[in-house]
Amino acid sequence: MSSHIKKIVLPFIVIAVSVAIAFVISNSKPEVKKRPHHKKVLTVETITLKPQNWMATIKTQGTVEARTTSTLTSRVSGEVVWVSDELRPGGFFEKGDQLLKIESIDYELAIKSAEAELAEARFVHQEETAQSAQALLNWKRLGRKEEPSELVLRKPQLAKARAVVDSAKAKLQRAKLDLKRTVIRAPYAGRVMEQYVDVGRFVSSGKELVKLFAIDRVEVRLPLSEKQREQLDLPRFYRGESLKTAKKNLPIMIKAQIGGVTHQWQANFSRVEGVMSRETRQQYIVAEIENPYQRTELDRPPLEVGQFVQAEFNGRQNSGLFIIPRSAVHGENEVMIVDEESRLQRRTVELLGEEGNSVVIRKGLRSGDRLCTSYVPFVANNTVVQIASEKRTGGPIPKSKGEEKTGGWKGKKNRPSEVQGVSR
């Protein structure tokens, strides 16, 4: 009987002992002291903004083109009997230099024939003049009181003889002109672009002989975007106005890489082209460079037609702008401002241009704003921050208003979209 009771009572004893042990252990564990929770606050660098004056530097590019290009054609027919040594692509010549000659024998003979015709016509005219005078004398001898008619005085014959003389003079003048045209001369100081004929080649009237371009000055067409045009006070052209009256004093620096060395030329604004590109919506201005082939003390190479060049010139003076680090602009056009309560606020701005590693802001900022220049990814509006020079040493930290994030910054250091061609 006692053995049966033990089997029933023993499990309850074990359970009771276990509960007692657990109770003792739970009451004897060390008490953990709670520490006050301080929320971690982001530390940022800031700069205080002040409006500044800024002059845009316009940068663009273009290709050197000849200002004056001519294709010389033959005015007479004949065989080419001589060409100048400079009549090759790249050859130089001065105004009035002989470029080529066409056989002139036929035109010399034509002059002799015209001279003979003129002499004969003058003889006939003299005869008619004498006969007209004799007719008038005979009329008076007859005692006729009425005026003699033109036929009596042989005036029609005299007029015909005078016309024949004039025609013979014109024929002689034409023959001399044709002889002169057998020698092709340079119309201006220039350079040969293309040569179409050589010695022994027969040319007819109207045949193209050589293509030339003037070397006194060259031009560069420079495209300007809308933002670049905003920075320039370009002259406007209206009907009835001359290009000369709308000139603008706008020095332009032309740069070109030749043989690994950057060379510079001073150019001047010439005109604004009257058509805007349909594809790019850009408008072109034209810059002129004088004496591009003249040797200088610096031994600068000539500025060749077809050379690709960079152009740089100053725009208008602007005031009330803000120049900030490029890295402070996030996305396309957003910056972070630290307000009076040390909270970050997103601000949308309007970019005007660039200046080295900085950008120029036209709208969206105010004088005295504290611009956050630190990289702060994935932060929400109204996030509380500490300014590096104003770190707190203790005390309670205010909680941020609103935990909703409005979007983070893309990438590590997003840069604003470039305003092409406008820099400092």
WOMO-V627597 format. One record per helix or strand. SS is the DSSP state (H for helix, E for strand). FROM is the first residue (numbers start at 1). LEN is the number of residues. If there is no record, write none. Layout:
BEGIN
SS&FROM&LEN ; SS&FROM&LEN
END
This chain:
BEGIN
H&2&27 ; E&42&3 ; E&46&3 ; E&52&15 ; E&69&5 ; E&78&6 ; E&92&2 ; E&98&5 ; H&105&37 ; H&155&26 ; E&183&3 ; E&190&6 ; E&202&2 ; E&208&7 ; E&217&8 ; H&226&5 ; H&244&3 ; E&251&8 ; E&261&16 ; E&283&8 ; E&308&18 ; H&326&3 ; E&330&1 ; E&334&5 ; E&343&6 ; E&350&6 ; E&358&6 ; E&370&3 ; E&384&4 ; H&388&3 ; E&422&2
END
